[in-house]
């Protein structure tokens, strides 16, 4: 990512305010936020633009300010919710209330030395502190996917327990404890993590994650996202990213879809029920619960008749 240039730095180098504005109008500079500019970067995605906003904001803050919450998640490379990245979240060990401004959300909270790490020159809350802060601040469907991703990248459960212990009595700590209790490093995508939270709300039996379906020779036929062995049912979350991940060199999406159909047929041939769902289904949880219930019932009838 190219360097952020503050207006005061440009002026110190001899640029007038009118000239800076003119460069921005011509597209030679990009206004990132008030008082901060960057050079044009056509390839920046949403995460890249947010990281640029983060750097532009940090450049205008005191050196003791620490990136936290969604901003820390972005720097750590954890999943992001795009409607929550319009502001930079900062935590400062100082008395007084928090502040929410156009570009900044300041959180006043104690920070232990172990809560702070340095990434690419930026002071950031640790993985454990970031997961707990988000568990306190956002809904389970948003905090659990981030925590799952952190665990899959090596976050130790003991570190989470330590932060939870030190945060006793803080606002939202009960929600954070619940979120941490639901985390699972075997979740491979945001959609899978959200699916598990939805299932908890629906009181669906807890599934086994990344279950290996074996044939009569104990050979693996498939590794599925979710499995209910007692109900002889498997579940798969289908997302666009998933099919991109399954692509092998020289394969098209059509090839992957055909291979997935063959894989599903092989699972059904072994007597398993298969339920698939997409993002729209997670927005209609009652419908998903109904489909799972019917699959469980079909399986029970099959095994009774067999």
C-alpha positions in Angstrom: 0.0 0.0 0.0 1.3 3.4 -0.9 2.2 6.0 1.7 -0.4 8.3 3.2 0.4 12.0 2.9 -1.0 14.5 5.3 -2.0 17.9 4.2 0.4 19.5 6.6 3.2 17.4 5.2 2.4 18.4 1.6 2.3 22.1 2.7 5.7 21.7 4.4 7.1 20.4 1.1 5.9 23.5 -0.6 2.5 22.6 -2.0 -0.2 25.2 -1.5 -3.7 24.3 -0.3 -5.2 25.2 -3.7 -2.6 23.0 -5.4 -3.4 20.1 -3.2 -7.1 20.5 -4.0 -6.3 20.7 -7.7 -4.2 17.5 -7.6 -7.2 15.8 -5.9 -9.6 17.0 -8.6 -7.3 15.7 -11.3 -7.1 12.3 -9.6 -3.4 12.6 -8.8 -4.2 12.5 -5.2 -7.1 10.6 -3.5 -8.6 12.2 -0.4 -8.8 9.4 2.1 -10.2 11.6 4.9 -9.9 15.1 6.1 -6.3 16.1 6.1 -5.0 12.9 4.5 -4.4 11.9 0.9 -3.1 8.8 -0.9 -1.9 8.1 -4.4 -4.3 6.4 -6.8 -4.5 2.6 -6.4 -6.9 1.1 -8.8 -6.6 -2.4 -7.4 -7.7 -1.6 -3.8 -10.7 -3.8 -2.7 -12.9 -2.9 0.3 -10.4 -4.2 2.8 -7.6 -2.3 1.1 -9.6 1.0 1.2 -10.4 0.5 4.9 -6.8 -0.2 5.7 -5.8 3.0 3.9 -8.4 4.9 6.0 -6.9 3.3 9.1 -3.4 4.4 8.2 -4.7 7.9 7.4 -6.4 8.1 10.8 -3.5 6.7 12.8 -1.2 9.3 11.2 -3.2 12.0 12.8 -3.6 10.4 16.3 -1.4 10.3 19.3 1.3 7.6 19.4 -0.5 5.9 22.4 -3.7 5.2 20.5 -4.3 1.5 19.7 -6.4 0.1 16.9 -9.1 -2.1 18.2 -12.5 -3.8 17.4 -13.2 -4.0 13.6 -10.1 -2.0 12.8 -7.9 -4.5 14.6 -9.7 -7.3 12.9 -8.9 -5.7 9.5 -5.2 -5.4 10.4 -5.0 -9.0 11.6 -6.6 -10.1 8.3 -9.8 -11.4 10.0 -13.2 -11.4 8.3 -14.9 -8.0 8.0 -18.5 -6.9 7.7 -18.6 -4.2 5.0 -21.3 -2.1 6.7 -19.0 -1.7 9.8 -15.9 -0.3 8.2 -16.8 3.3 7.7 -15.1 4.3 11.0 -11.7 3.5 12.5 -12.0 2.0 16.0 -9.4 3.1 18.5 -8.9 2.2 22.2 -7.2 4.5 24.7 -6.4 3.8 28.3 -7.9 7.1 29.5 -10.6 8.3 31.8 -13.8 9.7 30.3 -16.4 8.5 27.9 -16.0 7.3 24.3 -16.4 9.4 21.3 -18.0 8.7 17.9 -17.1 11.0 15.1 -17.4 10.8 11.3 -14.3 8.7 10.8 -13.5 7.6 14.4 -15.0 5.6 17.2 -12.9 6.0 20.3 -13.3 3.4 23.1 -11.9 4.3 26.6 -10.7 1.1 28.2 -7.8 -0.3 30.1 -5.1 -2.0 28.0 -2.6 -4.5 29.4 0.8 -4.7 27.8 -0.2 -8.2 26.6 -3.2 -6.7 24.9 -1.1 -4.8 22.4 0.9 -6.0 19.4 2.7 -4.2 16.6 1.7 -5.1 13.0 3.3 -3.3 10.0 4.2 -0.4 12.4 0.7 -0.1 13.8 -0.3 -0.6 17.4 -3.1 -3.1 17.4 -5.0 -5.0 20.0 -3.9 -8.7 20.2 -6.0 -11.4 18.6 -7.5 -12.4 21.9 -8.3 -8.9 23.0 -9.8 -8.1 19.5 -12.1 -11.2 19.7 -13.3 -10.4 23.2 -13.9 -6.7 22.4 -16.0 -7.6 19.4 -17.8 -10.3 21.4 -18.8 -7.5 23.8 -19.7 -5.0 21.1 -21.5 -6.8 18.2 -24.0 -9.6 17.7 -23.1 -13.3 17.8 -23.6 -13.7 14.1 -20.9 -11.1 13.6 -18.4 -11.9 16.4 -18.4 -15.7 16.1 -17.0 -15.8 12.5 -14.2 -13.5 13.5 -13.4 -15.6 16.5 -13.5 -18.8 14.5 -11.0 -17.3 12.0 -8.7 -16.1 14.9 -8.7 -19.7 16.4 -7.9 -21.2 13.0 -4.9 -18.9 12.7 -3.4 -20.1 16.0 -5.1 -18.0 18.7 -4.8 -20.0 21.9 -8.0 -20.6 23.9 -5.9 -19.8 27.1 -5.3 -16.3 25.8 -9.0 -15.8 25.4 -9.7 -17.0 28.9 -7.1 -14.6 30.3 -8.7 -11.6 28.5 -12.2 -12.7 29.6 -10.9 -12.9 33.2 -9.3 -9.5 33.1 -12.5 -8.0 31.5 -14.8 -9.2 34.3 -17.5 -6.6 34.9 -17.1 -4.7 31.7 -20.1 -3.8 29.5 -21.1 -6.7 27.2 -18.8 -9.3 28.9 -21.6 -11.8 29.2 -22.1 -11.7 25.4 -18.4 -12.1 24.9 -18.3 -15.2 27.1 -21.2 -16.6 25.1 -19.4 -15.9 21.8 -16.2 -17.4 23.0 -18.1 -20.5 24.1 -19.4 -21.0 20.6 -16.0 -20.7 18.8 -14.7 -23.5 16.7 -11.5 -23.4 14.6 -12.8 -26.1 12.2 -15.2 -23.5 10.7 -13.8 -22.8 7.2 -15.9 -19.8 6.2 -18.0 -16.9 7.5 -21.1 -18.6 6.1 -20.3 -21.8 8.1 -19.8 -19.8 11.3 -23.0 -17.8 10.8 -24.8 -21.1 10.1 -23.8 -22.5 13.5 -25.0 -19.4 15.3 -28.4 -19.6 13.5 -28.6 -23.3 14.5 -28.0 -22.4 18.1 -30.9 -19.9 18.0 -33.1 -22.5 16.4 -32.1 -25.2 19.0 -30.9 -27.5 16.2 -28.8 -30.4 17.6 -25.1 -29.4 17.6 -23.4 -30.7 14.4 -20.0 -32.3 13.9 -17.8 -30.1 11.7 -15.7 -31.3 8.8 -17.1 -34.8 9.0 -15.6 -37.6 6.8 -18.2 -39.7 5.1 -16.8 -43.2 4.6 -18.0 -46.0 2.3 -18.3 -49.7 3.3 -14.5 -50.0 2.7 -13.8 -47.2 5.1 -12.6 -45.0 2.2 -13.5 -41.3 2.4 -16.2 -40.3 0.0 -16.5 -36.7 1.1 -15.6 -34.3 3.9 -18.8 -32.3 4.7 -19.3 -29.0 6.5 -21.8 -30.3 9.0 -23.0 -33.7 10.1 -25.6 -35.1 12.5 -24.5 -38.7 12.7 -27.5 -39.8 14.9 -29.8 -38.4 12.3 -27.8 -39.7 9.4 -27.8 -36.2 7.8 -25.1 -34.0 6.5 -25.3 -30.2 5.7 -23.4 -28.0 3.3 -23.2 -24.3 3.2 -22.8 -23.1 -0.4 -21.1 -19.8 -1.0 -19.4 -18.4 -4.1 -16.1 -18.2 -2.3 -16.3 -21.9 -1.5 -16.6 -22.9 -5.2 -13.7 -20.6 -6.0 -11.7 -22.4 -3.3 -12.5 -25.8 -4.8 -11.3 -24.8 -8.3 -8.2 -26.8 -9.5 -5.9 -25.7 -12.3 -7.7 -25.8 -15.6 -11.2 -26.3 -14.0 -14.2 -24.1 -14.6 -17.0 -23.4 -12.0 -19.2 -25.7 -14.1 -16.6 -28.5 -13.6 -16.7 -27.9 -9.9 -20.5 -27.9 -9.8 -20.6 -31.2 -11.7 -18.1 -32.8 -9.4 -20.1 -31.6 -6.4 -23.2 -33.2 -7.8 -21.4 -36.5 -8.2 -20.1 -36.2 -4.7 -23.6 -35.5 -3.3 -25.0 -38.5 -5.2 -22.3 -40.7 -3.7 -23.2 -39.5 -0.2 -26.9 -40.2 -0.8 -26.1 -43.6 -2.1 -24.6 -44.4 1.3 -27.9 -43.6 3.0 -27.3 -40.1 4.1 -29.7 -37.2 3.8 -28.1 -34.1 2.3 -29.3 -30.5 3.1 -27.7 -27.5 1.3 -28.3 -23.8 2.0 -27.0 -20.4 0.9 -26.9 -16.9 2.4 -30.6 -16.3 1.6 -31.6 -19.3 3.7 -29.7 -18.0 6.7 -31.9 -14.9 6.5 -34.9 -17.1 6.8 -33.9 -19.4 9.6 -37.3 -20.9 10.2 -37.2 -22.3 6.6 -33.8 -23.8 7.3 -35.0 -25.4 10.5 -37.9 -26.9 8.6 -35.6 -28.4 6.0 -33.3 -29.9 8.6 -36.3 -31.3 10.6 -37.7 -32.9 7.4 -34.3 -34.4 6.6 -34.0 -35.8 10.1 -37.6 -37.3 9.7 -36.8 -38.8 6.3 -33.7 -40.4 7.7 -35.6 -41.9 10.7 -38.3 -43.3 8.4 -35.6 -44.8 6.1 -33.8 -46.6 8.9 -37.0 -47.8 10.5 -38.2 -49.3 7.2 -34.8 -50.8 6.6 
